[in-house]
């Protein structure tokens, strides 16, 4: 019997959801870029952040709290992304989220993820998410790119 943990593809509304991102580097930026088109109230907590996050916050697309993480930050979160470069801190965030029943994604440990970030293809009202179970990012990217090309070909017909 295959005991490998499998993830169910679930599309959820992020409108009115409080999404907390702890960390402000490359991975946080990539995940925020994926989330922004889908709504939700994004808050980033990090002493320093990427230029992308600074600009998005300045434009009002999200809130950047230029401070260190504290457990209090999780109080109103509906969804949490632990994107720091400190695996121990990410593990702490994971543990607190599990205790509070908050879905969490830990960038430094796929075993501590209640959800993955798929490769996303969005055209008109069609949204497609592609994942390879968090283990083969190249394969997922290749499939996403094939789907993008297919949809582009369809648009030109």
Secondary structure, DSSP 8 states (H G I E B T S, - for coil): --------------TT-EEEEE--SHHHHHHHHHHHTT--EEEEE-SS--HHHHHHHHTTSSEEE-S---GGGGTT-SEEEE--S-HHHHHHHHHHHHHHT-EEEETT-GGG-SS---EEEEETTEEEEE-STTT-HHHHHHHHHHHHHHHHHHHT-
